Amino acid sequence: MPFGRGFFLALAKSDFLNHRVTKWGFVRRATKHFMPGEAPEDAMGASAALASGGRGTIFTKLGEAITNRDEATAVRDHYLWMFDQIKAKGLPGHVSVKPTQLALDLDPVMCQAYTEELAAKAQATGSALWIDMEDSNYVDRTLALYRLVKAIYPDTGIALQAYLFRTPKDIADLMSVRPVIRLVKGAYSEPAHVAFPRKADTDRAYFELSDTMLQAAAAGTCLPIFGTHDVALLGRIAARAKALGVKPGQFEIHMLYGIKDRDQQRLRAEGHVIKTLISYGSSWFKWYMRRLAERPANVGFVIRSMLG
Ligand SMILES: Cc1cc2nc3c(=O)[nH]c(=O)nc-3n(C[C@H](O)[C@H](O)[C@H](O)COP(=O)(O)OP(=O)(O)OC[C@H]3O[C@@H](n4cnc5c(N)ncnc54)[C@H](O)[C@@H]3O)c2cc1C
């Protein structure tokens, strides 16, 4: 397929396109399907609407791999402000950060200090901090960061990717810290010696890992979060949870804003804890290419917005 997953993930790496495409009005309009707007206020407005239907929110400001320390400080300051806003508006909201936004590449000491500061603010404002997982080059450093922060702020969560061969061991190793794990399939372009090239293998690995996490939840040693829109898979996971005596609330389902919204509402009505991750900000190009890679038919939104 000419416009398959690999095509969009290759485009996501282009800094040239990142600067150009984000200025094109018709592409900006197409992103509306996946983000309520670029401003944090847009995201908070959408969060209030979701809250009235019983759904929580995870906020994330788009952008990754910043190029100087001042940018990391600005990201930290923004999220400190965001936690205050969440509290002031009474929103059921958490925040999710990419460690490279907080200078993981440039200054790991600064990254750790800023992540701890955000986790402390999350705790003080009755919220929680999530740490996203980026490409496989960052997994060791992100896990080390998580362990340090989790030891002080126990509600902190981390994303792990089912497509990586290493993830079963990473999950087993984390169990001693009573982890809060958001299991996702994985959104990056990875070499075949690191991750399953075939989606069917990732799907199988996801179910196996979900089983490990649910068994740990039954023993009270893990809070599993299933970050996927794969509703058939979620059905199997919910059935397995029931068989193990793990109740809704002892595990959660997280999905992205604008994707499978009716299923999000249905799952909420069935009693599951649902949180919707809302992205905002102007640096949406790489993130948007990953959404197109997940479902190339999404290009239809771009074409329709181009045609007006
Ligand atoms: C809350 C949350 C947090 C995440 N955090 C991370 C992270 O930290 N690191 C990381 O690598 N990845 C992250 N991801 C992305 C994840 O890795 C997958 O790329 C993404 O969720 C698509 O896979 P899927 O599990 O939905 O399953 P798939 O099997 O790809 O899709 C299942 C169904 O959902 C539909 N669907 C999936 N994606 C889309 C889309 N973009 N548009 C329309 N329909 C779609 C499919 O058409 C299919 O019907 C996150 C995802 C979620 C939901």
The ligand as a MOL file (V3000), in Angstrom:
LIG
                    3D

  0  0  0     0  0            999 V3000
M  V30 BEGIN CTAB
M  V30 COUNTS 53 58 0 0 0
M  V30 BEGIN ATOM
M  V30 1 C -4.5060 6.9390 25.9660 0
M  V30 2 C -3.4330 6.5780 24.9760 0
M  V30 3 C -2.1230 6.9070 25.2420 0
M  V30 4 C -1.1130 6.5390 24.3500 0
M  V30 5 N 0.1760 6.7840 24.6920 0
M  V30 6 C 1.1680 6.2810 23.8990 0
M  V30 7 C 2.5330 6.3490 24.3000 0
M  V30 8 O 2.8700 6.8850 25.3600 0
M  V30 9 N 3.4720 5.8150 23.4620 0
M  V30 10 C 3.1210 5.1990 22.2740 0
M  V30 11 O 4.0100 4.6900 21.5780 0
M  V30 12 N 1.8440 5.1550 21.8740 0
M  V30 13 C 0.8580 5.6680 22.6440 0
M  V30 14 N -0.4510 5.5660 22.2320 0
M  V30 15 C -0.7580 5.1330 20.8350 0
M  V30 16 C -0.7990 3.6240 20.7020 0
M  V30 17 O 0.5070 3.0910 20.8040 0
M  V30 18 C -1.3890 3.1970 19.3320 0
M  V30 19 O -0.5980 3.7030 18.2870 0
M  V30 20 C -2.8110 3.6680 19.1010 0
M  V30 21 O -3.5900 3.5740 20.2670 0
M  V30 22 C -3.4990 2.8060 17.9940 0
M  V30 23 O -3.5620 1.4720 18.3630 0
M  V30 24 P -4.8610 0.7870 18.9960 0
M  V30 25 O -4.4680 0.1540 20.2750 0
M  V30 26 O -5.9870 1.7270 19.0960 0
M  V30 27 O -5.1810 -0.4550 18.0640 0
M  V30 28 P -5.4340 -0.6580 16.5240 0
M  V30 29 O -5.5370 -2.1280 16.3470 0
M  V30 30 O -4.4690 0.0960 15.7030 0
M  V30 31 O -6.8660 -0.0120 16.2890 0
M  V30 32 C -8.0570 -0.5480 16.8890 0
M  V30 33 C -9.2510 0.1410 16.2640 0
M  V30 34 O -9.2100 1.5340 16.5280 0
M  V30 35 C -9.2020 2.2760 15.3130 0
M  V30 36 N -8.1640 3.3210 15.3890 0
M  V30 37 C -6.9300 3.1910 15.9090 0
M  V30 38 N -6.2320 4.3380 15.7490 0
M  V30 39 C -7.0700 5.1820 15.0870 0
M  V30 40 C -6.9370 6.4870 14.5980 0
M  V30 41 N -5.7930 7.1820 14.7440 0
M  V30 42 N -7.9880 7.0570 13.9650 0
M  V30 43 C -9.1530 6.3710 13.8090 0
M  V30 44 N -9.3420 5.1080 14.2360 0
M  V30 45 C -8.3080 4.5300 14.8580 0
M  V30 46 C -8.7680 1.2840 14.2370 0
M  V30 47 O -9.2860 1.6210 12.9940 0
M  V30 48 C -9.3340 -0.0190 14.7360 0
M  V30 49 O -10.6960 -0.1240 14.3790 0
M  V30 50 C -1.4550 5.9010 23.1150 0
M  V30 51 C -2.7900 5.5780 22.8630 0
M  V30 52 C -3.7730 5.8850 23.7680 0
M  V30 53 C -5.1830 5.4850 23.4520 0
M  V30 END ATOM
M  V30 BEGIN BOND
M  V30 1 1 1 2
M  V30 2 1 2 3
M  V30 3 2 2 52
M  V30 4 2 3 4
M  V30 5 1 4 5
M  V30 6 1 4 50
M  V30 7 2 5 6
M  V30 8 1 6 7
M  V30 9 1 6 13
M  V30 10 2 7 8
M  V30 11 1 7 9
M  V30 12 1 9 10
M  V30 13 2 10 11
M  V30 14 1 10 12
M  V30 15 2 12 13
M  V30 16 1 13 14
M  V30 17 1 14 15
M  V30 18 1 14 50
M  V30 19 1 15 16
M  V30 20 1 16 17
M  V30 21 1 16 18
M  V30 22 1 18 19
M  V30 23 1 18 20
M  V30 24 1 20 21
M  V30 25 1 20 22
M  V30 26 1 22 23
M  V30 27 1 23 24
M  V30 28 2 24 25
M  V30 29 1 24 26
M  V30 30 1 24 27
M  V30 31 1 27 28
M  V30 32 2 28 29
M  V30 33 1 28 30
M  V30 34 1 28 31
M  V30 35 1 31 32
M  V30 36 1 32 33
M  V30 37 1 33 34
M  V30 38 1 33 48
M  V30 39 1 34 35
M  V30 40 1 35 36
M  V30 41 1 35 46
M  V30 42 1 36 37
M  V30 43 1 36 45
M  V30 44 2 37 38
M  V30 45 1 38 39
M  V30 46 1 39 40
M  V30 47 2 39 45
M  V30 48 1 40 41
M  V30 49 2 40 42
M  V30 50 1 42 43
M  V30 51 2 43 44
M  V30 52 1 44 45
M  V30 53 1 46 47
M  V30 54 1 46 48
M  V30 55 1 48 49
M  V30 56 2 50 51
M  V30 57 1 51 52
M  V30 58 1 52 53
M  V30 END BOND
M  V30 END CTAB
M  END
